[in-house]
Amino acid sequence: MLNDLSSPLALLATRRSGKPRDLVGPGPDDAQLDAMLEIAARVPDHGKLAPWRFVIVPAEARDAFAAKLVAAYRAERPEAGRLEIEAMDSFARQAPALVVVLSAPKPDSHIPLWEQELSAGAAGMNLLHAATAMGFAGGWLTGWAAYSDAVRDLFGAAPERIAGFVFIGTPSRPIEERPRPEMNSIVRKWTG
């Protein structure tokens, strides 16, 4: 069954992240992106809180996002050089589709914050799985932008946090497999 690439298990066993800088068009259309987000929202969610949100940054807003990202970077790092600024500008323009995944915890809930954050991470992972299942590749990035309050404020407000920037498109070249941990190094049987 794992050799049948149309099977769900084969999809899960072979999914790889694409480098956002290597993702090109075509990207998902609006209907495909909506379907991906519906799938992304089907995650464990103790208390039915939906402690996550998605913000789509469409192609026509990428220039504005790049300008605001560069301005936030310069404000936090006034000594930044040209290459750093160019990297911030390039970051905003990668891949045909960009979804910002926000952890949006409900602090007044009796559900522990950790469980809410795990649910947000699961939503991001489901988004990557949905992109792969629809024939695209996705890359989940964090870095400086994910931890900047100024960047977070472009998409939400505290106590929300950026869980990641998920870039989606078509790989411009084959996606390389990365080293995976040996199962015997990460799996143990508890014997009491």
C-alpha positions as a Markdown table, in Angstrom:
| # | Residue | x | y | z |
|---|---|---|---|---|
| 1 | Met | 0.0 | 0.0 | 0.0 |
| 2 | Leu | 2.9 | 2.4 | 0.7 |
| 3 | Asn | 4.0 | 2.0 | -3.0 |
| 4 | Asp | 0.6 | 3.3 | -4.2 |
| 5 | Leu | 1.2 | 7.0 | -4.2 |
| 6 | Ser | -2.6 | 7.6 | -4.4 |
| 7 | Ser | -3.1 | 6.1 | -1.0 |
| 8 | Pro | -3.3 | 8.3 | 2.1 |
| 9 | Leu | -0.5 | 6.3 | 3.8 |
| 10 | Ala | 1.8 | 6.7 | 0.9 |
| 11 | Leu | 1.1 | 10.4 | 0.9 |
| 12 | Leu | 1.9 | 10.7 | 4.6 |
| 13 | Ala | 5.0 | 8.5 | 4.2 |
| 14 | Thr | 6.5 | 10.5 | 1.4 |
| 15 | Arg | 5.4 | 14.1 | 2.2 |
| 16 | Arg | 8.4 | 16.5 | 2.2 |
| 17 | Ser | 8.6 | 20.2 | 2.7 |
| 18 | Gly | 9.5 | 22.3 | -0.3 |
| 19 | Lys | 11.9 | 25.3 | 0.1 |
| 20 | Pro | 9.7 | 28.3 | -0.3 |
| 21 | Arg | 12.3 | 30.0 | -2.5 |
| 22 | Asp | 12.0 | 27.0 | -4.9 |
| 23 | Leu | 8.2 | 27.0 | -5.1 |
| 24 | Val | 6.8 | 28.5 | -8.3 |
| 25 | Gly | 3.5 | 28.7 | -10.2 |
| 26 | Pro | 1.1 | 27.4 | -10.6 |
| 27 | Gly | -0.1 | 27.8 | -7.0 |
| 28 | Pro | -3.4 | 26.9 | -5.7 |
| 29 | Asp | -6.4 | 28.9 | -6.9 |
| 30 | Asp | -8.8 | 30.5 | -4.4 |
| 31 | Ala | -11.1 | 27.4 | -4.3 |
| 32 | Gln | -8.1 | 25.1 | -3.7 |
| 33 | Leu | -6.7 | 27.3 | -1.0 |
| 34 | Asp | -10.1 | 27.4 | 0.7 |
| 35 | Ala | -10.3 | 23.6 | 0.6 |
| 36 | Met | -6.8 | 23.4 | 2.1 |
| 37 | Leu | -7.8 | 25.6 | 4.9 |
| 38 | Glu | -10.9 | 23.6 | 5.6 |
| 39 | Ile | -8.7 | 20.5 | 5.9 |
| 40 | Ala | -6.2 | 22.4 | 8.0 |
| 41 | Ala | -9.0 | 23.2 | 10.5 |
| 42 | Arg | -9.8 | 19.5 | 11.0 |
| 43 | Val | -7.4 | 19.0 | 13.9 |
| 44 | Pro | -7.7 | 17.9 | 17.5 |
| 45 | Asp | -9.1 | 20.8 | 19.4 |
| 46 | His | -9.9 | 20.1 | 23.1 |
| 47 | Gly | -12.8 | 22.3 | 24.1 |
| 48 | Lys | -13.7 | 23.2 | 20.5 |
| 49 | Leu | -11.9 | 26.5 | 20.9 |
| 50 | Ala | -10.3 | 26.9 | 17.4 |
| 51 | Pro | -7.2 | 28.3 | 19.0 |
| 52 | Trp | -5.7 | 29.2 | 15.6 |
| 53 | Arg | -6.4 | 31.4 | 12.7 |
| 54 | Phe | -5.2 | 31.7 | 9.1 |
| 55 | Val | -4.4 | 34.9 | 7.2 |
| 56 | Ile | -4.0 | 34.6 | 3.5 |
| 57 | Val | -1.5 | 37.1 | 2.0 |
| 58 | Pro | -2.7 | 37.3 | -1.7 |
| 59 | Ala | -0.3 | 38.0 | -4.5 |
| 60 | Glu | -1.6 | 41.6 | -4.9 |
| 61 | Ala | -0.7 | 42.3 | -1.2 |
| 62 | Arg | 2.8 | 40.9 | -1.3 |
| 63 | Asp | 4.5 | 44.2 | -2.1 |
| 64 | Ala | 2.7 | 45.8 | 0.8 |
| 65 | Phe | 3.7 | 42.9 | 3.1 |
| 66 | Ala | 7.3 | 43.2 | 1.9 |
| 67 | Ala | 7.4 | 46.9 | 2.6 |
| 68 | Lys | 6.0 | 46.5 | 6.1 |
| 69 | Leu | 8.3 | 43.5 | 6.9 |
| 70 | Val | 11.3 | 45.5 | 5.8 |
| 71 | Ala | 10.1 | 48.5 | 7.9 |
| 72 | Ala | 9.6 | 46.3 | 11.0 |
| 73 | Tyr | 13.1 | 44.8 | 10.5 |
| 74 | Arg | 14.7 | 48.2 | 10.2 |
| 75 | Ala | 12.9 | 49.4 | 13.3 |
| 76 | Glu | 14.1 | 46.5 | 15.4 |
| 77 | Arg | 17.6 | 46.3 | 13.8 |
| 78 | Pro | 18.6 | 49.7 | 12.6 |
| 79 | Glu | 22.2 | 48.5 | 11.9 |
| 80 | Ala | 20.9 | 46.0 | 9.3 |
| 81 | Gly | 22.8 | 45.8 | 6.1 |
| 82 | Arg | 21.7 | 45.6 | 2.5 |
| 83 | Leu | 21.7 | 41.8 | 2.3 |
| 84 | Glu | 19.6 | 41.5 | 5.4 |
| 85 | Ile | 17.0 | 43.9 | 4.0 |
| 86 | Glu | 17.0 | 42.1 | 0.7 |
| 87 | Ala | 16.4 | 38.9 | 2.5 |
| 88 | Met | 13.4 | 40.3 | 4.3 |
| 89 | Asp | 12.0 | 41.6 | 1.0 |
| 90 | Ser | 12.6 | 38.2 | -0.7 |
| 91 | Phe | 11.0 | 36.4 | 2.2 |
| 92 | Ala | 7.6 | 38.2 | 1.6 |
| 93 | Arg | 7.6 | 37.3 | -2.1 |
| 94 | Gln | 8.3 | 33.6 | -2.1 |
| 95 | Ala | 6.0 | 31.0 | -3.6 |
| 96 | Pro | 2.6 | 31.7 | -5.3 |
| 97 | Ala | 0.6 | 31.4 | -2.0 |
| 98 | Leu | 1.2 | 32.5 | 1.5 |
| 99 | Val | -0.8 | 31.6 | 4.6 |
| 100 | Val | 0.1 | 33.0 | 8.0 |
| 101 | Val | -0.8 | 30.5 | 10.7 |
| 102 | Leu | -1.5 | 32.2 | 14.0 |
| 103 | Ser | -1.8 | 30.5 | 17.4 |
| 104 | Ala | -4.8 | 32.3 | 18.8 |
| 105 | Pro | -5.2 | 30.9 | 22.4 |
| 106 | Lys | -8.2 | 31.6 | 24.5 |
| 107 | Pro | -6.5 | 32.5 | 27.9 |
| 108 | Asp | -9.8 | 32.4 | 29.8 |
| 109 | Ser | -10.4 | 28.8 | 28.8 |
| 110 | His | -9.8 | 25.9 | 31.2 |
| 111 | Ile | -8.0 | 24.2 | 28.4 |
| 112 | Pro | -4.2 | 24.4 | 29.0 |
| 113 | Leu | -2.3 | 26.8 | 26.8 |
| 114 | Trp | 0.0 | 24.1 | 25.7 |
| 115 | Glu | -2.9 | 22.0 | 24.3 |
| 116 | Gln | -4.1 | 25.1 | 22.4 |
| 117 | Glu | -0.6 | 25.7 | 21.0 |
| 118 | Leu | -0.3 | 22.0 | 19.9 |
| 119 | Ser | -3.7 | 22.4 | 18.1 |
| 120 | Ala | -2.3 | 25.4 | 16.2 |
| 121 | Gly | 0.8 | 23.3 | 15.2 |
| 122 | Ala | -1.5 | 20.5 | 14.1 |
| 123 | Ala | -3.4 | 23.0 | 11.9 |
| 124 | Gly | -0.2 | 24.1 | 10.2 |
| 125 | Met | 0.8 | 20.5 | 9.6 |
| 126 | Asn | -2.7 | 19.7 | 8.2 |
| 127 | Leu | -2.3 | 22.6 | 5.8 |
| 128 | Leu | 1.0 | 21.1 | 4.5 |
| 129 | His | -0.7 | 17.7 | 4.1 |
| 130 | Ala | -3.6 | 19.2 | 2.2 |
| 131 | Ala | -1.2 | 21.1 | -0.1 |
| 132 | Thr | 0.7 | 17.9 | -0.8 |
| 133 | Ala | -2.5 | 15.9 | -1.4 |
| 134 | Met | -3.6 | 18.5 | -4.0 |
| 135 | Gly | -0.4 | 18.2 | -5.9 |
| 136 | Phe | 1.5 | 21.2 | -4.5 |
| 137 | Ala | 4.3 | 21.5 | -2.1 |
| 138 | Gly | 4.5 | 23.6 | 1.0 |
| 139 | Gly | 7.2 | 25.1 | 3.2 |
| 140 | Trp | 6.6 | 26.2 | 6.8 |
| 141 | Leu | 9.0 | 29.0 | 7.9 |
| 142 | Thr | 9.5 | 30.9 | 11.1 |
| 143 | Gly | 12.6 | 32.9 | 11.8 |
| 144 | Trp | 12.8 | 36.5 | 12.9 |
| 145 | Ala | 9.5 | 37.5 | 11.4 |
| 146 | Ala | 7.5 | 34.9 | 13.3 |
| 147 | Tyr | 8.8 | 36.2 | 16.6 |
| 148 | Ser | 8.5 | 39.9 | 15.9 |
| 149 | Asp | 5.6 | 41.6 | 17.7 |
| 150 | Ala | 5.5 | 44.2 | 15.0 |
| 151 | Val | 5.1 | 41.6 | 12.3 |
| 152 | Arg | 2.5 | 39.7 | 14.4 |
| 153 | Asp | 0.6 | 43.0 | 14.7 |
| 154 | Leu | 0.2 | 43.0 | 10.9 |
| 155 | Phe | -2.0 | 39.9 | 11.2 |
| 156 | Gly | -3.4 | 39.9 | 14.8 |
| 157 | Ala | -2.7 | 41.0 | 18.3 |
| 158 | Ala | -1.4 | 39.5 | 21.6 |
| 159 | Pro | -1.8 | 36.9 | 23.0 |
| 160 | Glu | -1.7 | 35.6 | 19.4 |
| 161 | Arg | 1.6 | 34.5 | 18.0 |
| 162 | Ile | 2.7 | 33.6 | 14.5 |
| 163 | Ala | 3.0 | 29.8 | 14.4 |
| 164 | Gly | 4.5 | 30.0 | 10.9 |
| 165 | Phe | 4.4 | 31.3 | 7.4 |
| 166 | Val | 3.2 | 28.5 | 5.1 |
| 167 | Phe | 4.3 | 29.0 | 1.5 |
| 168 | Ile | 2.6 | 26.9 | -1.2 |
| 169 | Gly | 3.4 | 26.3 | -4.8 |
| 170 | Thr | 4.8 | 23.9 | -7.4 |
| 171 | Pro | 8.4 | 22.7 | -6.9 |
| 172 | Ser | 10.7 | 24.1 | -9.5 |
| 173 | Arg | 12.9 | 21.1 | -9.0 |
| 174 | Pro | 12.6 | 17.7 | -7.3 |
| 175 | Ile | 12.4 | 18.0 | -3.5 |
| 176 | Glu | 15.3 | 16.3 | -1.9 |
| 177 | Glu | 14.7 | 13.9 | 0.9 |
| 178 | Arg | 16.3 | 15.0 | 4.2 |
| 179 | Pro | 17.8 | 12.7 | 6.8 |
| 180 | Arg | 15.2 | 11.2 | 9.1 |
| 181 | Pro | 15.9 | 9.9 | 12.6 |
| 182 | Glu | 16.4 | 6.2 | 13.1 |
| 183 | Met | 13.2 | 4.8 | 14.6 |
| 184 | Asn | 15.1 | 3.0 | 17.3 |
| 185 | Ser | 16.5 | 6.3 | 18.5 |
| 186 | Ile | 13.1 | 8.0 | 18.9 |
| 187 | Val | 10.8 | 5.1 | 19.8 |
| 188 | Arg | 10.8 | 3.2 | 23.0 |
| 189 | Lys | 8.3 | 0.7 | 24.6 |
| 190 | Trp | 7.4 | 1.5 | 28.1 |
| 191 | Thr | 7.7 | -1.6 | 30.3 |
| 192 | Gly | 6.6 | -0.3 | 33.6 |
